[in-house]
């Protein structure tokens, strides 16, 4: 396994939709293993392929932070089937280190995706699981959490990032 480099905003790869995954081969399995390793090391609860510079539609997540193997998920070619309710909570992103800000999301989400063998799976998640699946599916679509913020909040966050960039703390 290898640690991959996490791409930071505003890298263009984060703002373009990933390609549909068609080959469920050993190369994909290796990428997924490396993505888990990178996510746990960061540490984070979700990581999309675009965040390691690979423009493909897949992500890994584990809301237990490695404590509960049942929460280890690989979702390939994810598609949000349905959402319900709303939740408000702090959200972060490994491509925006140190930025945590409230983002409104659906309380529940059902996502259809393929697993490492290409089989279709459906994940029905609430709260953090729903938030994480929606955040990561957005990444696959070239959407970052900045796009989900109110215009005022977005400007504040962009200003904060500019300051961090100037101070050399955003590389
Ligand atoms: Zn993210």
Boltz pocket constraint, residues with backbone or C-beta under 6 A from the ligand:
constraints:
  - pocket:
      binder: B
      contacts: [[A, 46], [A, 92], [A, 93], [A, 94], [A, 95], [A, 135], [A, 139]]
      max_distance: 6.0
